[in-house]
């Protein structure tokens, strides 16, 4: 007896309305068995692979990614599936090079969509490939590209600032974990037993004493008027706080350069599947503190990479795919 796939799909939608995940799993299994190219069932399955609460583990993230791949294979216009797959590749699995190719496939489906370009820029920046990031940023302003949403514009502005600052620095300051003698390893060695700097604590240590001194000094003066000194004192404190926030951010970024280097090193390890971080540094505070900020699936996969212990080749470089296949013509005004 032939299976009525459409009837099963309607039952799956009813189960989704009732939030019956067990029934949804059973029905999507039946649908995919009867029709392996049912894109909607694969997308429902992708969401079912993730836990309702909390972060997915490595197995759940991998199964979700597989379902996303199937969904976009049979329905290339499923934008949420593209986004979910890209998020799993980067945040849960740390497969940055694979994610570049993933978003390039999305660009080939929709060349004028800015989302895959923005994701590629962010991934390239994480890998320290700032020249490639700048090229991708330029493509966002090519004639024919779709307008960006407000959130996309804000993210693009932050990425532009990051790439701009990196371009202004000397090449030796851009940490390349695959270079064993890079000065960035020395920075990590110096700070490896300390936790990353906290911006709020840096602000309190930097601006707190100054503000207290201003308040005590201002109160020691005798003024004939009340309102003018009060307003002047308020503006003085506000100005000090604003300057202190700016200074503390700059100082924290400088103090946390070794922490950023550790993050890049682990990103390279996850992307390549090979280790480059010194084994005896892993149990120390800097590495462990940063590792706790990572997702559960990321930590589980990194543990497997470390256990395998395959060293990063001497001449290794990030595998950057050709991302110009569907580029539009950029006209600078």
C-alpha positions as CSV (number, residue, x, y, z in Angstrom):
1,X,0.0,0.0,0.0
2,X,1.4,3.4,-1.1
3,X,2.2,5.9,1.6
4,X,0.2,9.2,1.4
5,X,3.0,11.7,2.0
6,X,0.8,14.7,1.9
7,X,-1.5,13.2,4.5
8,X,1.5,12.4,6.8
9,X,2.7,16.0,6.3
10,X,-0.7,17.4,7.4
11,X,-0.5,15.2,10.5
12,X,3.0,16.5,11.2
13,X,1.7,20.1,11.0
14,X,-1.1,19.2,13.4
15,X,1.4,17.6,15.8
16,X,3.5,20.8,15.5
17,X,0.5,22.9,16.5
18,X,0.0,20.6,19.5
19,X,3.8,20.8,20.3
20,X,3.9,17.0,20.2
21,X,7.6,16.5,19.4
22,X,7.6,12.7,19.6
23,X,4.8,12.5,17.1
24,X,6.5,15.0,14.8
25,X,9.7,12.9,14.9
26,X,7.8,9.7,14.0
27,X,5.9,11.4,11.2
28,X,9.0,13.1,9.7
29,X,10.8,9.8,9.7
30,X,7.9,8.2,7.8
31,X,7.8,11.1,5.3
32,X,11.5,11.1,4.6
33,X,11.5,7.4,4.2
34,X,8.7,7.6,1.6
35,X,10.0,10.8,0.0
36,X,13.7,11.6,0.7
37,X,13.4,14.9,-1.2
38,X,10.7,16.3,1.0
39,X,12.3,19.6,1.9
40,X,9.8,20.7,4.5
41,X,10.1,17.5,6.4
42,X,13.9,17.9,6.5
43,X,13.5,21.4,7.8
44,X,11.1,20.3,10.5
45,X,13.5,17.5,11.3
46,X,16.4,20.0,11.6
47,X,14.5,21.9,14.3
48,X,13.5,18.7,16.1
49,X,17.2,17.7,16.4
50,X,17.8,20.7,18.6
51,X,16.8,20.6,22.3
52,X,13.9,22.8,23.4
53,X,16.0,24.3,26.2
54,X,19.7,24.8,26.5
55,X,22.5,24.3,24.0
56,X,22.8,21.3,21.7
57,X,25.5,18.8,22.2
58,X,27.8,17.7,19.4
59,X,25.6,14.9,18.3
60,X,22.5,17.1,18.2
61,X,24.3,19.9,16.3
62,X,25.7,17.5,13.7
63,X,22.3,15.9,13.1
64,X,20.7,19.3,12.8
65,X,23.4,20.4,10.2
66,X,22.7,17.2,8.2
67,X,19.0,18.0,8.1
68,X,19.7,21.6,7.1
69,X,21.9,20.4,4.2
70,X,19.1,18.2,3.0
71,X,16.6,21.0,3.3
72,X,18.5,23.5,1.3
73,X,19.5,20.9,-1.3
74,X,15.8,20.3,-2.1
75,X,14.6,23.8,-1.4
76,X,17.4,26.3,-2.0
77,X,15.1,29.2,-1.2
78,X,14.7,28.1,2.4
79,X,16.5,31.1,4.0
80,X,16.0,30.0,7.7
81,X,17.6,26.7,6.9
82,X,20.7,28.4,5.4
83,X,20.9,30.7,8.5
84,X,20.6,27.7,10.9
85,X,23.2,25.7,9.0
86,X,25.7,28.6,9.0
87,X,25.1,29.2,12.7
88,X,25.7,25.5,13.5
89,X,28.9,25.4,11.5
90,X,30.4,28.5,13.1
91,X,29.1,28.6,16.7
92,X,28.5,24.9,17.5
93,X,31.1,23.1,15.3
94,X,33.7,25.8,14.7
95,X,34.1,24.7,11.1
96,X,35.0,28.1,9.7
97,X,36.4,27.1,6.4
98,X,33.4,24.8,5.8
99,X,31.1,27.8,6.7
100,X,32.7,30.0,4.0
101,X,31.8,27.4,1.4
102,X,28.3,27.1,2.9
103,X,27.6,30.8,2.6
104,X,29.1,30.8,-0.9
105,X,26.5,28.3,-2.0
106,X,23.9,30.5,-0.5
107,X,25.3,33.4,-2.6
108,X,25.0,31.4,-5.7
109,X,21.3,30.9,-5.0
110,X,20.7,34.6,-4.2
111,X,23.6,36.8,-5.4
112,X,22.0,40.0,-4.2
113,X,21.3,38.9,-0.6
114,X,23.7,40.7,1.8
115,X,23.4,38.1,4.6
116,X,25.9,35.5,3.2
117,X,28.4,38.3,2.4
118,X,28.2,39.6,6.0
119,X,28.7,36.1,7.4
120,X,31.7,35.6,5.2
121,X,33.2,38.9,6.3
122,X,32.8,37.9,10.0
123,X,34.3,34.4,9.4
124,X,37.3,35.8,7.5
125,X,37.9,38.3,10.3
126,X,37.9,35.5,12.9
127,X,40.5,33.7,10.8
128,X,42.7,36.9,10.6
129,X,42.1,37.2,6.8
130,X,41.5,40.9,6.9
131,X,42.4,41.6,3.3
132,X,39.8,39.1,2.1
133,X,37.3,40.7,4.6
134,X,37.9,44.1,3.0
135,X,37.2,42.7,-0.4
136,X,33.9,41.1,0.8
137,X,32.9,44.3,2.5
138,X,33.3,46.2,-0.8
139,X,31.0,43.8,-2.5
140,X,28.2,44.8,-0.1
141,X,28.0,48.2,-1.8
142,X,28.1,46.9,-5.3
143,X,25.3,48.0,-7.6
144,X,22.4,45.6,-7.5
145,X,22.8,44.4,-4.0
146,X,19.7,44.3,-1.8
147,X,19.3,46.9,0.9
148,X,20.5,45.8,4.3
149,X,18.2,45.7,7.4
150,X,19.1,48.0,10.3
151,X,20.7,45.1,12.3
152,X,22.8,44.1,9.3
153,X,23.9,47.7,8.8
154,X,25.0,47.9,12.5
155,X,26.9,44.6,12.2
156,X,28.5,45.7,9.0
157,X,29.7,48.9,10.6
158,X,31.3,47.0,13.5
159,X,33.0,44.6,11.1
160,X,34.2,47.6,9.0
161,X,35.7,49.1,12.1
162,X,37.5,45.9,13.0
163,X,38.9,45.4,9.5
164,X,40.0,49.0,9.3
165,X,41.9,48.8,12.6
166,X,43.5,45.6,11.6
167,X,44.6,47.2,8.3
168,X,46.2,50.1,10.2
169,X,48.3,47.7,12.4
170,X,51.6,46.2,11.3
171,X,51.3,42.7,9.9
172,X,53.3,41.2,12.7
173,X,50.6,42.3,15.2
174,X,47.9,40.2,13.4
175,X,48.2,36.8,15.1
176,X,48.7,33.8,12.9
177,X,48.5,30.7,15.0
178,X,50.0,28.5,12.2
179,X,53.3,30.4,12.6
180,X,55.1,28.8,15.5
181,X,57.4,31.7,16.1
182,X,54.8,34.4,15.9
183,X,55.1,37.1,18.7
184,X,51.5,36.5,19.6
185,X,52.5,33.2,21.2
186,X,54.8,35.1,23.5
187,X,51.8,37.3,24.6
188,X,49.8,34.3,25.5
189,X,52.7,32.7,27.4
190,X,53.0,35.9,29.6
191,X,49.2,36.0,30.4
192,X,48.4,32.3,30.3
193,X,48.0,32.0,34.1
194,X,45.6,35.0,34.4
195,X,41.9,35.5,33.5
196,X,41.0,37.9,30.7
197,X,40.5,41.6,31.8
198,X,37.0,42.7,32.7
199,X,35.9,46.0,31.2
200,X,33.7,46.9,34.1
201,X,36.4,46.3,36.6
202,X,38.9,48.2,34.5
203,X,36.5,51.1,34.4
204,X,36.1,51.1,38.1
205,X,39.8,51.0,38.7
206,X,40.5,53.7,36.2
207,X,37.6,56.2,36.5
208,X,36.3,55.4,40.0
209,X,39.1,57.2,42.0
210,X,39.0,60.2,39.6
211,X,35.3,60.6,40.1
212,X,35.5,60.3,43.8
213,X,38.3,62.9,43.9
214,X,36.2,65.3,41.8
215,X,33.2,64.9,44.1
216,X,35.3,65.5,47.3
217,X,37.1,68.4,45.7
218,X,33.9,70.0,44.5
219,X,32.3,69.6,47.9
220,X,35.2,71.3,49.6
221,X,34.5,74.6,47.7
222,X,32.0,77.1,49.0
223,X,29.8,78.6,46.4
224,X,27.4,81.5,46.7
225,X,24.9,80.0,44.3
226,X,23.5,76.4,44.5
227,X,22.3,75.5,41.0
228,X,25.3,76.5,38.9
229,X,27.8,74.6,41.0
230,X,25.5,71.6,41.1
231,X,25.0,71.5,37.3
232,X,28.8,72.2,36.7
233,X,29.7,69.4,39.1
234,X,27.2,67.0,37.4
235,X,28.6,67.8,33.9
236,X,32.2,67.3,35.2
237,X,31.4,63.8,36.6
238,X,29.5,62.9,33.4
239,X,32.4,64.0,31.2
240,X,34.8,62.0,33.4
241,X,32.6,58.9,33.1
242,X,32.4,59.1,29.3
243,X,36.1,59.6,29.0
244,X,36.7,56.7,31.5
245,X,34.4,54.4,29.4
246,X,36.4,55.1,26.3
247,X,39.7,54.7,28.0
248,X,38.6,51.5,29.8
249,X,37.4,49.9,26.5
250,X,40.7,50.8,24.8
251,X,42.8,49.5,27.8
252,X,40.7,46.3,28.1
253,X,41.2,45.5,24.4
254,X,44.9,46.0,24.8
255,X,45.1,43.8,27.9
256,X,43.0,41.2,26.3
257,X,45.1,40.8,23.2
258,X,46.4,37.4,24.5
259,X,42.8,36.3,25.1
260,X,41.9,37.2,21.5
261,X,45.0,35.2,20.3
262,X,43.8,32.2,22.3
263,X,40.3,32.5,20.7
264,X,41.9,32.6,17.2
265,X,44.1,29.7,18.0
266,X,41.2,27.5,19.0
267,X,39.2,28.7,16.0
268,X,42.1,27.5,13.8
269,X,42.2,24.2,15.6
270,X,38.5,23.6,15.2
271,X,38.5,24.7,11.5
272,X,41.5,22.5,10.6
273,X,40.9,19.6,12.9
274,X,44.5,19.8,14.0
275,X,46.2,21.2,17.1
276,X,48.6,24.1,17.4
277,X,48.0,25.2,21.1
278,X,50.7,24.0,23.6
279,X,49.3,21.1,25.6
280,X,50.7,22.3,28.9
281,X,48.9,25.7,28.5
282,X,45.4,24.2,28.2
283,X,44.7,23.6,31.9
284,X,45.7,27.2,32.8
285,X,43.3,30.0,33.7
286,X,43.3,32.0,30.4
287,X,42.5,29.0,28.2
288,X,40.0,27.4,30.6
289,X,38.1,30.7,31.2
290,X,37.7,31.4,27.4
291,X,36.7,27.7,26.8
292,X,33.8,28.1,29.2
293,X,32.4,30.8,27.1
294,X,32.1,28.4,24.1
295,X,29.0,26.3,23.4
296,X,28.7,22.7,24.6
297,X,29.0,21.2,21.1
298,X,32.1,23.4,20.4
299,X,33.8,22.1,23.6
300,X,33.0,18.5,22.8
301,X,34.4,18.7,19.3
302,X,37.5,20.6,20.5
303,X,38.1,17.9,23.0
304,X,38.0,15.3,20.3
305,X,40.4,17.3,18.2
306,X,42.8,17.6,21.1
307,X,42.6,13.9,21.9
308,X,43.4,13.1,18.3
309,X,46.5,15.3,18.7
310,X,47.3,15.7,15.0
311,X,49.6,18.7,14.7
312,X,49.0,21.6,12.4
313,X,51.3,21.3,9.4
314,X,54.2,23.8,9.2
315,X,53.0,25.4,5.9
316,X,49.3,25.3,6.8
317,X,47.1,28.2,5.7
318,X,43.3,28.7,5.9
319,X,41.6,27.1,2.9
320,X,39.7,30.1,1.5
321,X,37.3,29.1,-1.4
322,X,36.8,31.2,-4.4
323,X,34.2,33.7,-3.2
324,X,34.1,35.8,-6.5
325,X,32.0,33.4,-8.6
326,X,28.9,35.5,-8.3
327,X,30.4,39.0,-7.5
328,X,28.6,42.0,-8.9
329,X,30.4,44.9,-10.4
330,X,31.5,47.4,-7.8
331,X,31.3,51.0,-8.9
332,X,33.0,53.5,-6.6
333,X,31.3,56.9,-6.7
